[in-house]
Every structure is written in C-alpha cells, then in structure tokens.
C-alpha cells in the first residue's frame, strides 16, 4: 500500500494543462446583497487560491477580502442593513465553531453571539433592526437549540429538541420566526412551526400522507413587507417540490398551481409583488416570474443549462449563476452583461453532456455522458457518482469530470434513486436498502454503457465523493466483477462507526434512512456497510480523507483500511488536514492529480 499526507504541491514549470486551469481560474459565487442597502454585496471567490468571503460596494466597484484562513471560508451572511458581515469560524474544516462578524467597511472581527458555546450551525437569520439574530445550533449533547441573540443582551433559548431542526426565516418586522423541525423523527421531511420571539407558537404545519409523515415542507422566506404575515414555503403534495403562500396569521394557504413538470423553488421579489421561480427538470433549470396580480408565469430568459442560484434585485432585474457542462460558470443579469468578471486566466470549456435514459429496476434512470470529442468506443470509462444522496448531477460545469475527459476517458454520471429532481418517490426510494438500491441503478447504466459499445468493460472506474465515495466502496464489495478500479473521496466506509462519530444532524438522517440506530436495526446497517463486503474487493482502491471531517469521520475510514491491509489488498490512502473536502485550490489540484496518476498506473491510460 501507499500512504501520503497533505503537503504543498511541487512547483510546475511546464505549460499548465487545461484541466488544471479549470481549477485555478478565478471563480465567484452569486453575490448576496443587503436588503436595506442593496449596493452592498457579499460573495465567495478563489482569487487568492483559497475560497474566501469578499465584500463588494457596487456604487464604487470596490471589493475587499473579508476572511483569510488557511483552510478557507464560505459560510457568510450579510446583515439586512449592510453594516455587518457574519461568518462561521470553525477549526480546519470540522464545521464546529462560532459566528463572528466584521464591519462591512473593514475592521476587527468580533464574537457575534457572546454567551453561545461552539456548535454545528443550524441556520441563521438576522433582523433589520441591526441588533437581533436568530441562531440555530446543533451539538451531540443537546440536539438542536435555537437562540435569540440581541446586541448588549445575553442570548435566550427559543427552541430545543433532540431531533434535527433549523432556523427558517425571521419576518421583515422581526415579530415572527419560522422553524423547520423533524420532531416526528423523519429527518428527510420537515414540519414547520412559527414562533414569536417570546417562544409562543403562532402556527404549525405538518404534512402527512396515509397517517405517516412522508411529505416534506421547507421555508422559502417571509414576505419582504412590514406587518405581512405571509410565508413562502415549499411542499411535496403533488409528488414534487412546489411553492405555496401560507398566511400564518389567518391560516390561509394559497396554492400557486404552477403547471411545471419538475421541482420548483421560489423567492420573493423585493417589493413583494411577485415571485422568482426556479424550475429544475431532468438535469437542467430555467427561471420565471410569477406575478400575484395576474397569477401567470413569465419566462425569464436564460441559456440552456443550469442556474445554480438566482436573486431578484430592487430594480426588477434578476442576477443568476449559470453554467453548462461545456461552458464555465458566470454571474449574469437580465439587465445585460456579466455581473462579476474576476481578473486572471479564463477557464477552458469542456465537452457537452449527452442525455441517456436506461430502464432500471425502479424505473427509467437518467444518466449524463461526456466523452472526448471525436472519440469512439469502447473507451475507458469513469462512473462518477454524486454525493448527497439527496442531490443530482446536472448539465452544469464541473472541473473534475472534465479532467477525466481530457485524459481520454468517457464520464458517466447517474441520477440514481435517491437523487432529487425526478419526483418525491424517486428521492425517497432508497430507504431501508440504503446503498444497495442506488447501486442497482448504477449497474443498469453500466450494462447499457458496455452493451452500447461506449465503455470498455475491462477499464471501468467507480468513483465519487461523500455519498458517492460510500457507493464506490460499497460497489467494489457488492459488485467486485464489475469494476477495474475504485477511487473514493471522503467516503462512509464503516457505517456503524460512522454513525457513532458523525455530527448529530447526520445521525438523524441515518436513523430515517435505515429505520433506527445500529443497535436497533443492526442487520440493516450491516447490509449497507462497505466494511461488510471488504473481503470481496478485488480492484485496487484509492481513498482520500480529511482528518477533521465531521460527516465521514476518519476513524471509520481507518477501520476499513486496516481490513484492506490485513488482506494485503492493493490500495492507497491519502489523508489531508481539512474537513469534508478542501477549499484550497492547490489541494484540490493535488487530489485530482493523485487520482489521475493512480488510474494511469493501473489502467495504462495516459491521456493528453
């Protein structure tokens, strides 16, 4: 075996390859803006080589780096008055920490909520009065707590429960607080409660079906008008995510009845006159405006591809972060042009995706395929499995798949059962037989890839990160004859140990997925754990892991690696000093290079 750990990448003097340029090219997130000071914005950028927060004064064009930490910072919130930038301070990616704040114009950081001990974050809402914050916290000892913190006063507890919960939103006038909770024990489907700041309950909403809680609700935001008690929420009553308006004072629910086939999310236009609709369907997305006065949908023009975020500005324009598999992300505006255009090298594009639909044991499976331009099969092929599991791959730009394509591989991404964007039944189907259900879909697409002549059956790589890393290790053990190589990043490897070591919110999710704790349903945990099948693994295995990861903790990975060592199985392990992935560009590039080199050594694909 080979073990290595994080260190500085060696200096490179040769011309930088296209795949590396994609990682190094400056990127920016969709800017957040202050509700009462819309010229003040906050965004994330990798301009320094590490993802950090930046303040942007639109009126002058001035941009200022807000945070500067060795392992990066991406969790930040701009106060409604634009006076403060709040950012979450954890230790080396362990996600356990405190909120700090810094004046928008610059200055010393200060503890934002004195009196609250470190925790995992569970939502944050800031008041327009400039002194009120609703802070969600999660710890192993307390479960979830929600506090109201006001400047100059000790914080007080508003909510507490052992099950997972989170802050939804604070009303425009600060008189109502929306909370998402899973007190019923189903972490996949939240219920809603609206509280006053004194802790009294104003309204409750808990969707049920057939006597069991199987329909989720989510908070999308209070109306941006003082005294307005309308709350925009998402529901699943017709088998997919859709928005409705709930007046929490009267109890009235206004169903928008949008005639759109996919999942729909929404946010208010700043004057409350309409909604910005984001429609996601079959791995692509589009935008609409919904006008309350007319009740109709008006298309907001965007190119074909994926909108990863969108926001309506006070002038009625819409800013959105867009990309496609072939074209790198840009922040655009319906008013015309690019909103933020960072200086520096441009990211090379990649090849477009092709849509493939394959009949599987649970229905039609959607897969996205990329292959080198002009290449014909059979090709060495990478099955790049997404994390989540409640997530989905889309026609969006991704540097890692593009790197595999550059090196001569076809890349297939499978939206297996458990993925979002294909209806509630598809997402919820992975319960109980966790991992095994998803791999049935991956196997169906693998068989198609081989029989169609696209994939070389002797050169198939199974890879993924997080849940995708988990499915990689599980697939290597349950389908040992299907894969020539496995590359797992930050995976679940030993499900029982992972459960006991992971952050509290993920324990709740695992209880929902598997129907209980490892002590209550040991057979289910055993059936879904990669460690159960480790002795059946025949393909060489590469594993990378963050030593501070609270989601897929290091001890359970070490347990799996020890079993590989005892067997003398061929494997390599790379440990790095961060959490569930890295925010440092050099570290990301190093990890991709190690994966490509591992594949080349074992499969002989040198690429370009």
C-alpha angles and dihedrals in degrees: 000000000000126000127188138165138211118292137149114293113249117258111264119212100174122087111290113251120236094249091057092047089058090061096041098045110107114262133188133194126229104284118245114216135205113257095220096031105038094175088068115082141173126208143163122242139171092212093128094044092264126077108251140157121268132193118219125195101200096193092061100022090235116152125192132187108238104185131034115182131151094241097035136244130246106154108091139139130198116220115241092246091051092235099113141038114208118201133178115243115203131158116264095323099312091127091224113116150084139287117256129184137207131192111261091237091051137267141124122334116242135190104269098203111028110197097037115106122221116285144148109283119254103179136306133220124183125206127232090233089077094235108064127086131173107210126194118204136182129195135163090243101047106024107215124349128177120203135189110222123190125185111264094012132089112256117253130209116252101171140013134178138150092231123074120279139153147196111273105182146314117235120249092256094041095242100111132049122196118208129191111210142172100203088143089066100249106119092184095061119046129202123211134235127181117207137182116234089258089062099253116137120246101176144349132205124185118164116211136181125200092347093302128097103244103133121084132217128196136188114242098173148288119270110273093239129098112253093011109133097190115123121195110219139172122234139180101212094127096043098270139060113282134159129244134173116241119193099209093195098053098024091233116151118201112200110206092202094205112191096225123127100215138054114302130203128176147187133197123263106240094255093048093240096119148351133258105227123207112196119193118190132161095346097312135085142207139186133236138174117229112203116205093205094057101021093220137122122244118193116240104211115242131154120260110276134062131326105206094185139355138186135184116231126215091256090059096254121128125226118200141174108232137178143147130208088263100041128055121241122277133178106235137179132213085225086070138270135028118318098205122017109179117208121243137061120348120240114245115237126236139214122294122253125250120216118234126183118199128185109240138176092270100036139286113343121210116217130178117217130197125178136170113281111269094004121141126200161298088063133171100263135205120207100205106194119202125231130233099065084223095057135083141217115244143181090281133124115271122175098203098056088044089056091056090049090051088056094054102267130128111229123211123189117192125205093208126184105295092047120121125235098055101078136284095278091057092049095046096045096091095070120125097001089058115183093003093073092052092048091054087062093045089051092051090054091045090055090050092049092053097041092047091057094243099109131051104228091211093055106048120139123197112203143154145136130250105342087006088054089050091052089048094058092040091049093050089056101039096037102032095155094052101064135058095191141010127208114183124182121197091340137175100246105160106031097195095051090041090056093052094046103039129096117281098251091057091050087058091050092050091050088053094047097045100029099246146350125312088260093051099043106020094157092058094049090048093049092050099043121101088212089068091064101034093112090060094057111114103163121087110264130213118192129184122188141176110232092216096047112140093184101051100016122210099239094066090049090051089053090056093045091051090057090051089050092050089055094044088237117169110257146136129210129200119190123188135185102254141075132256093345131329133277092199114100096211090052092050091050092048091053093050091047091052091051093049091047091049090053093046093052093051102035102027095231106145097177121190 
